[in-house]
Amino acid sequence: DGNFIVIIGEKEHPEVIGINGYAENQGHVVNSKEEAKMLPETDKHVCVVAQTTTRHQLYEDIIEVLKEKYPQKTQVYSTICDATSQRQSEAMEIAKKVDVMVVIGGKQSSNTAKLEKICSEFCKRTYGVETPTDASTIKIHKNDIIGITAGASTPEWLIKEVVDKMSENQ
């Protein structure tokens, strides 16, 4: 429709590349408040979408900047996956209450990386685990409370194997 397109997300993520391709590579990709502040002025209506795994707080912060920068012409489409947002919120709450936080999932997974980042903000001893073998390197003390979360696409069998490996290591 000739809008000024803003895509909130990681520039190199396949989903963002696909969204921008659909926008004929005319979208402006931002992943921070600072990047949003540096966007050029425009007379066009501003259309905002986001990578589905974008952290909810980051999304809200960038939307606030965009609404200030482009008042009266910003149309926001909430494209963050509800399940992803809920998983991030729940992981944050768990991380606040534990001594050790384990995030299970692929090292290449944007979703898992965001979970690990969120958890590490609230639990200093946060570990990313991709395989059951990785679990054996986690330092756990006798009375530690352990929290576990996993990326959206992490298979149930892998979660179980990681938990079993941690149990073997007491």
C-alpha positions as CSV (number, residue, x, y, z in Angstrom):
1,D,0.0,0.0,0.0
2,G,3.0,2.3,-0.3
3,N,3.6,2.4,3.5
4,F,6.8,2.9,5.3
5,I,7.5,-0.6,6.7
6,V,9.3,-1.2,10.0
7,I,10.2,-4.8,10.9
8,I,11.2,-5.4,14.5
9,G,13.6,-8.3,14.6
10,E,17.0,-9.6,13.7
11,K,18.2,-8.5,10.3
12,E,19.7,-11.9,9.4
13,H,16.9,-14.1,10.8
14,P,15.2,-16.1,8.0
15,E,11.8,-14.9,9.1
16,V,12.8,-11.2,8.9
17,I,14.4,-11.8,5.5
18,G,11.2,-13.4,4.3
19,I,9.0,-10.6,5.7
20,N,11.2,-8.0,4.1
21,G,11.2,-10.0,0.8
22,Y,7.4,-9.8,0.9
23,A,7.8,-6.1,1.3
24,E,9.9,-6.0,-1.8
25,N,13.0,-5.4,0.4
26,Q,11.8,-1.9,1.3
27,G,11.3,-2.6,5.0
28,H,13.5,-1.0,7.7
29,V,14.7,-3.6,10.1
30,V,15.3,-2.5,13.7
31,N,16.2,-4.4,16.8
32,S,16.7,-1.7,19.4
33,K,15.3,1.6,20.5
34,E,18.4,3.3,19.3
35,E,18.0,1.9,15.8
36,A,14.3,3.0,15.8
37,K,15.3,6.5,16.7
38,M,17.7,6.6,13.7
39,L,15.0,5.7,11.1
40,P,14.5,8.4,8.5
41,E,11.6,10.8,8.6
42,T,8.7,9.9,6.3
43,D,5.4,11.4,5.1
44,K,4.0,7.9,4.6
45,H,1.9,5.9,7.0
46,V,4.1,3.7,9.1
47,C,3.3,-0.1,9.2
48,V,5.0,-2.0,12.0
49,V,5.4,-5.8,12.2
50,A,7.7,-8.0,14.3
51,Q,9.6,-11.2,14.1
52,T,7.3,-13.7,15.9
53,T,10.0,-14.5,18.6
54,T,10.8,-10.8,19.5
55,R,11.0,-10.2,23.2
56,H,7.8,-8.6,24.3
57,Q,9.5,-5.8,26.3
58,L,11.8,-4.9,23.4
59,Y,8.8,-4.8,21.1
60,E,6.9,-2.5,23.5
61,D,10.0,-0.2,23.9
62,I,10.5,0.1,20.1
63,I,6.7,0.7,19.5
64,E,6.9,3.6,22.0
65,V,9.8,5.2,20.1
66,L,8.0,4.7,16.8
67,K,4.8,6.3,18.0
68,E,6.7,9.3,19.3
69,K,8.7,9.6,16.1
70,Y,5.7,9.1,13.8
71,P,2.7,10.3,15.7
72,Q,-0.8,9.9,14.2
73,K,0.5,7.6,11.4
74,T,1.8,4.4,13.0
75,Q,-0.2,1.2,12.5
76,V,1.1,-1.6,14.6
77,Y,0.3,-5.3,13.8
78,S,0.9,-7.5,16.8
79,T,2.7,-10.4,15.2
80,I,4.6,-11.8,18.2
81,C,3.5,-15.4,18.7
82,D,1.4,-15.5,21.9
83,A,2.9,-18.9,22.9
84,T,6.4,-17.4,22.5
85,S,5.5,-14.3,24.6
86,Q,4.0,-16.5,27.3
87,R,7.0,-18.8,27.3
88,Q,9.4,-15.9,27.7
89,S,7.3,-14.4,30.6
90,E,7.1,-17.8,32.4
91,A,10.9,-18.4,31.9
92,M,11.6,-15.0,33.4
93,E,9.4,-15.7,36.4
94,I,11.1,-19.1,37.0
95,A,14.6,-17.5,36.6
96,K,13.8,-15.0,39.4
97,K,13.1,-17.9,41.8
98,V,16.0,-20.3,41.2
99,D,19.7,-20.7,41.7
100,V,20.4,-22.4,38.4
101,M,18.4,-22.0,35.2
102,V,18.7,-24.5,32.3
103,V,17.5,-23.5,28.8
104,I,17.2,-26.4,26.5
105,G,17.3,-26.0,22.7
106,G,19.3,-25.5,19.6
107,K,22.2,-23.0,19.6
108,Q,21.0,-21.7,16.2
109,S,17.4,-21.2,17.5
110,S,16.5,-17.5,17.9
111,N,13.7,-18.5,20.3
112,T,16.0,-20.4,22.5
113,A,18.7,-17.7,22.5
114,K,16.1,-15.1,23.6
115,L,15.0,-17.4,26.4
116,E,18.6,-17.8,27.5
117,K,19.1,-14.0,27.4
118,I,16.0,-13.3,29.4
119,C,16.8,-15.9,32.0
120,S,20.4,-14.8,32.4
121,E,19.1,-11.3,33.3
122,F,17.5,-12.8,36.4
123,C,19.6,-15.8,37.2
124,K,23.4,-15.4,36.9
125,R,23.9,-19.2,36.6
126,T,21.9,-19.7,33.4
127,Y,23.1,-22.5,31.1
128,G,22.2,-23.1,27.4
129,V,22.0,-26.9,26.8
130,E,21.7,-28.3,23.3
131,T,22.4,-32.0,24.1
132,P,22.2,-34.2,27.1
133,T,26.0,-34.2,27.2
134,D,26.0,-30.4,27.7
135,A,24.0,-31.0,30.9
136,S,27.0,-32.7,32.6
137,T,29.0,-29.5,32.6
138,I,26.4,-27.6,34.7
139,K,27.7,-26.7,38.2
140,I,25.0,-27.6,40.7
141,H,25.4,-27.3,44.4
142,K,23.7,-29.5,47.0
143,N,20.7,-27.2,47.9
144,D,20.3,-25.4,44.5
145,I,16.9,-24.9,43.2
146,I,16.9,-25.6,39.4
147,G,14.6,-24.2,36.8
148,I,14.2,-25.6,33.3
149,T,12.7,-24.2,30.2
150,A,13.0,-25.0,26.5
151,G,12.7,-23.4,23.1
152,A,9.4,-23.8,21.3
153,S,10.7,-26.4,18.8
154,T,12.7,-28.4,21.3
155,P,11.4,-32.0,21.2
156,E,10.0,-33.5,24.4
157,W,12.5,-36.4,24.2
158,L,15.4,-34.1,24.3
159,I,14.1,-32.3,27.4
160,K,13.6,-35.6,29.1
161,E,17.1,-36.8,28.2
162,V,18.6,-33.6,29.6
163,V,16.7,-33.9,32.8
164,D,17.7,-37.6,33.1
165,K,21.4,-36.7,32.5
166,M,21.2,-34.0,35.2
167,S,19.6,-36.5,37.6
168,E,22.4,-38.9,37.0
169,N,24.9,-36.2,38.0
170,Q,22.9,-35.5,41.1
